[in-house]
Amino acid sequence: MLKCKDVVGKKVLSRSDGEKVGSVKDLIIGKDHAAIMALVIEEGGLFSKAKVVPMEKVASIGRDAVIISDSDDVLLADTFAAAKEIMDRDDQLIGKKVFTEKGDEFSAVSDICFDEDSGQILGFEVSGGRVDNVSVGPSYLPMSEIVTIGPDAVLVKADAVSRLVTQANAAGGTVQGPASARLETT
């Protein structure tokens, strides 16, 4: 399991020619919030266009670098319609408030945990609010506890807080996991 923050900043290298094609600036999550869709390696600006690497082109994510098959796997975000749509929304999941479905705020998303092979989102690292009162540092919130992820908040099952407390205490206070990500509703 990786965290987004563990991936952001890593060099992106081409396996075919050993060329550094950039570094990870952000991650793009699909509209269904189920998986990482692409890595942003250039955000674009006044005189440049955003560039992305689709997750299916990522061969491996190591301690120091992300390896892609070929330099040609880097795409202009404009040519990868789903990624462009998400980037244009500029919606961020990191920092989004987490509420129970009963309306109680208890934390905020501090990172996103995902499977490095498939890109599947496994859960969120959450911190702040009621979570900090129970444990020191961030705690892990599995996807099975999430009811919905919207543009303004993440809603979790009403009793997720008690299970989160149990997980945090069972792990000796914290559960470690993965970083920052842009969502399609991000």
Solvent accessible surface area in square Angstrom, and as a share of the most:
residue,aa,sasa,rsa
1,M,104,0.47
2,L,35,0.17
3,K,20,0.08
4,C,0,0.00
5,K,105,0.45
6,D,72,0.37
7,V,0,0.00
8,V,53,0.31
9,G,55,0.53
10,K,26,0.11
11,K,105,0.45
12,V,0,0.00
13,L,50,0.25
14,S,2,0.01
15,R,157,0.57
16,S,73,0.47
17,D,86,0.45
18,G,59,0.57
19,E,89,0.40
20,K,109,0.46
21,V,34,0.20
22,G,19,0.18
23,S,22,0.14
24,V,1,0.01
25,K,89,0.38
26,D,8,0.04
27,L,0,0.00
28,I,0,0.00
29,I,1,0.01
30,G,10,0.09
31,K,97,0.41
32,D,110,0.57
33,H,21,0.09
34,A,47,0.36
35,A,34,0.26
36,I,5,0.03
37,M,38,0.17
38,A,0,0.00
39,L,0,0.00
40,V,0,0.00
41,I,6,0.03
42,E,60,0.27
43,E,92,0.41
44,G,31,0.30
45,G,53,0.51
46,L,159,0.79
47,F,192,0.80
48,S,52,0.33
49,K,116,0.49
50,A,16,0.13
51,K,71,0.30
52,V,0,0.00
53,V,0,0.00
54,P,5,0.03
55,M,16,0.07
56,E,136,0.61
57,K,85,0.36
58,V,21,0.12
59,A,46,0.35
60,S,56,0.36
61,I,21,0.11
62,G,35,0.34
63,R,210,0.77
64,D,96,0.50
65,A,14,0.11
66,V,0,0.00
67,I,45,0.23
68,I,0,0.00
69,S,47,0.30
70,D,47,0.24
71,S,30,0.19
72,D,120,0.62
73,D,17,0.09
74,V,32,0.19
75,L,61,0.30
76,L,72,0.36
77,A,4,0.03
78,D,67,0.35
79,T,98,0.57
80,F,42,0.17
81,A,78,0.60
82,A,41,0.32
83,A,0,0.00
84,K,72,0.30
85,E,68,0.30
86,I,0,0.00
87,M,23,0.10
88,D,98,0.51
89,R,106,0.39
90,D,94,0.49
91,D,27,0.14
92,Q,71,0.32
93,L,1,0.01
94,I,43,0.22
95,G,48,0.46
96,K,15,0.06
97,K,95,0.40
98,V,0,0.00
99,F,55,0.23
100,T,4,0.02
101,E,97,0.44
102,K,160,0.68
103,G,52,0.50
104,D,69,0.36
105,E,79,0.35
106,F,0,0.00
107,S,4,0.02
108,A,22,0.17
109,V,2,0.01
110,S,22,0.14
111,D,1,0.01
112,I,0,0.00
113,C,1,0.00
114,F,0,0.00
115,D,44,0.23
116,E,60,0.27
117,D,131,0.68
118,S,69,0.44
119,G,0,0.00
120,Q,99,0.44
121,I,6,0.03
122,L,57,0.28
123,G,0,0.00
124,F,2,0.01
125,E,13,0.06
126,V,0,0.00
127,S,32,0.21
128,G,24,0.23
129,G,53,0.51
130,R,108,0.39
131,V,5,0.03
132,D,73,0.38
133,N,128,0.66
134,V,58,0.33
135,S,11,0.07
136,V,128,0.74
137,G,26,0.25
138,P,34,0.21
139,S,1,0.01
140,Y,35,0.13
141,L,1,0.00
142,P,26,0.17
143,M,53,0.24
144,S,80,0.52
145,E,14,0.06
146,I,24,0.12
147,V,75,0.43
148,T,63,0.36
149,I,17,0.09
150,G,16,0.15
151,P,91,0.57
152,D,123,0.64
153,A,20,0.16
154,V,0,0.00
155,L,62,0.31
156,V,0,0.00
157,K,78,0.33
158,A,34,0.26
159,D,72,0.37
160,A,0,0.00
161,V,19,0.11
162,S,66,0.43
163,R,88,0.32
164,L,7,0.03
165,V,41,0.24
166,T,89,0.52
167,Q,60,0.27
168,A,1,0.01
169,N,93,0.48
170,A,90,0.70
171,A,55,0.43
172,G,74,0.71
173,G,17,0.17
174,T,39,0.23
175,V,32,0.18
176,Q,118,0.52
177,G,14,0.13
178,P,0,0.00
179,A,0,0.00
180,S,37,0.24
181,A,0,0.00
182,R,23,0.08
183,L,1,0.00
184,E,6,0.03
185,T,28,0.17
186,T,0,0.00
